[in-house]
Amino acid sequence: MLIFLAIITDNLATNQKYMKSLCGNSELKAVVSNPANPPKKLHLLFDNTHNLKNIYNIWQRKKLFKYPNFQTKLEETADFR
């Protein structure tokens, strides 16, 4: 079983400072060691709120969203018409 741990935040200055503290106050990284369980990795995701808002807006305008199905390797379509 694969367990994916992540922290998602927007680009607010306070949140950026916290993310930098997880990276040892150095350059921001996408993956860091999990402070609660150091052998495990913690994925840092930035500004996904706006990314999800953009996807929603595309659905509202186009009513159609194409995405890959990683299990079947085929393209799937979500139709909102």
Secondary structure by P-SEA (a helix, b strand, c coil): cbbbbbccccccaaaaaaaaaaaccccccccccccccccbbbbbbcaaaaaaaaaaaaaaaccbbbbbcccccbbbbbbcc
